[in-house]
């Protein structure tokens, strides 16, 4: 970790491995600065691990590089206890680069809280997920339009996001890019009626799952003012996107999606206290 008078440059390195009895353990840990971790807890299905940002977000010049690896058969749930804020930046920007590597028959669920870009903030966020064909992934991304209670909806300066899902050999499975500038791209974070929107996206890699269409009745009856889209990108890769002007409606919808998936994947029955 490097510390300057105004910013932090931090690294996070975690490796999880499954023992011969099937219990997942955290076997390598390097953390500090912009990201600390809570004491992991094995609940019999997954190792619950909290990632904690002590500054509740990123300031100008902050940079976090995270590398998280799951060994063969490891089962992990990563969550965060509170929202991550991109604090107001009068100049400069922040950066988050995170890489997840999933080995054979591993399971990873990523369940964060909202990312909230505050007024005049700027950030680059890049996520890369490397998947063994037999690995399972439930990855949730939550984005707010800003601090609406403070009158800061769509008041950030710029937010550039990139997500790459690839095989463990580096072959692309999915790629998404977004460069959000409210002066030109506000529509990307607005509802059909023009209201600032909260966006939730589930990226799912679930080998051998053939019941994706069974989620549609649940998606069609989600409560609140929701716009919902769902696609199957390949036999094992799926994406669900939720958009609403109400943050509570988004949380309820994400919980319902997760509970619906839990009917097929018992590891999602884990109680997290989230959403």
N, C-alpha and C positions, 0 to 999 in steps of 0.2 A: 504494500500500500504506500503510495506517495501522497504527501500532504503539502499543499501550498497555502498561502494566506487566505485564499478564497475558494479552493476546490479540493476534491478528493479524487484520486485515481486508485481504484480498488480491484482486487481479483478475488473471485470465489471459485474454489475447486472442491468438488464433492464426488466421492465414489461410493456406490452402494453395492453390496454383494450378498448373495444368499448362501447361508451355511448349509451343511449336509442335512440338517433337520428342516430346512425350508424357511428358517427365520432370516429376514433381511436385516443387515447391519450396515451402519455407516462406517466404512473402513478407512476412508481418507477424508480429511477436512482441512481446508484452508479458507478462512473467512475473516472478516473484519472490515473496518471502514464503512462502506456504504451498505454492507450486507452482513448480518449476523444470523446464526441459526439457533432455534430453540432445541431443547433436548428431545431427540427423536423418541417415538413411542410405537412399539409393535403391538397391534391390536388383534393379531391372529390372522389378518389378511394382508395388510399393508403396513409399511413403516411410515407413520405420520411425522412429517418434518416441516417446521415453520421457518420461512425466510423472513427476516425482520430488518427493515430499514430504519436505523436509529434517528435519521433526520427526517423521516416521514416523506422522503422524496429526493429530488435532484435539484441542485443549484447550477448556475452557469459554470461550465468548466468541469463538472463532475463526470466521471467515466467509470463504468463498472463492466468488467469482462467476467462472465460466468461460464464455467464448464462443468457439466453434471453428467456423470456416467453411471449406467446401471449394468452390472454384470449379469451373466446368464441366470435367469430365474428370479432376479430381484424384483421386489414389489414395493412401490413407493408412491406416497401422496405428498406433493409439495403444495403448501398454501402460505398465504400471508395474512397477518392479523388485522390489517387496516389498509386503506387506500394508499396508493403511491402518487405523490403530487410532483408535477413539474413546476417548481416554484417560479415566481416572476423573475425574469432575467432581463436586466436593462441592456445587456450586451452578451455575446457569446451563446453557447448552447451546451447541452448535456448529451451523453451517449450511453446506451446500454447495448452490449453485445452478449448474447447468450447462446450456448451450444448444448444440446442434449444428445447423448449417445446411448442408444438402447440395444443391448445384446439380445441373444436368442431367448425367447420365452419370458422376457422381462415385461413388467407392467408399470406404466407411469401415468399418474393423473396429476395435472397441474391446475390448481384451483386458486387463482389470485383474487385480490379485490380490485376495485376500479383503478384505472390510470386516469388521473385528473390533470389536464394541462391548464395551468393558471394563465392569467393575463400576461401577454408579452413573452411567454415561454417558448423555447425552441429545443427540439430534441431529435436525435436519430436513434431508432430502435431496430435492432436486427436480431432475428431468431433463426437458428438453424437446428433442425432435428434430424438426426441420422438413425434410421430404423433398420433393424434386422427384420427379414420378412415375417418372422414369428412373433415379433414384439407387438405389444398392445399399448395404445396411447389414447388418453382423453385429455385434450389440451384446451383450456378455456382462456379466452382473451376478452377483457372488459375495458371499454373506453368510454369516458364521459366527455361531453362537449365543453367542459369547463366548470367553474364554480357558479352554478346558476343562482344560488342564494345570494351571491355577491354581485350579481349582474354581469358575470364574466363569461357567459355562454359564447363560444366561438370567438374568444378574444385572444387566443394564443397566437403566436407569430408564425410558427411552422412546426409540423410534426411529420417526419419521414419514417415510414415503417416498411420493413421487409421481412418476409417469412419464407423459408425454404424447407421443404420436407424432402429428404433424399434417402435412398437405400444406404446400407452400411458400406456399399461400394462407391457411393457418390452419385448414383443415377437419380436424376430428378423425378420426384413423384408429384409435387405441387409447388407452385411459386406464386407469391402474392406481393405486390408492391403498391404503396400508396404514399403520395406526397400531398399532405393536407395543408393548404394555405387558406384560411377563412376568407381572404379577399377574393379568391378565385374558385375555391373548391368547397364552399360552405355546404353545397347541396349534398356532399358525401356524408355529412353528419346532421342531416335534417330529415324529418318525416315527410311523407307525401304532402302534408298540409303546411310544410315549411317550419315546423317547430324544431328547435335544437334537440338532437336525439342522443340517447345512450345506446351503445352498440355492444352486443355480446356475440362471440363467435366460438363455436365448438369445432375443433379439428379432431377427427376420430380415425385412428388406424386400428382396425379390429379384425384380425385375420380369421377367415372362415365364417364371418357373421353374414347371414343371409336374410335377416329380419329387419333391415333398415326401414322398409315400408310400413312396418308395424308401428313406427313412431308417428306416422302422419296423422292418425286420429288425435293423438295427444297434442301435436303442434297446431292443428286446426282449431282446437278448443282452448288454447292458452288464454288466460285472462288478461285484461288491460288492452290499451291501445297499442297493439303490436303488429309489426310487419315481420313476416317470417319467410326465410328461404332455406331450402335444403337440397343438397346435391350429392350424388354418388360419383366420385371422381374416378374410381377404379374399383375392382372387386373388393378391396379391403379398406379403401380410403373414402371418408365421408366428411361433409362440412355442413354445419347448421348455423345460420346467422339470424340474430334477433335484433330488432330496432324499435325503440319506443321513446317517447318524451318523458317517461316516468322511470326513475331509477329503481323504485320499489317493484314496479311491474317487471323490470328486467331481472331483478333478483329472484322473484317468484317464478318467472318463466324458466330461468336457468335451473332452479331447483327441480321443477317439474320434469325438465328434459333429463336431468341427472337421475331422478327417481325412475323415470321410464326406462332408461338404459340399465338401471340396476336390476330390473326384472330379468335381464339377459346376462348381466355381469355382476355377480354378488359382491365383488370387491368394492363396488360403488355404494354398497349399503353402509359403509363406514360413516359414522357420524363425525362431522367436521366442525359444526358450529358456524359454518359459513353460509352465506346466501340467506 
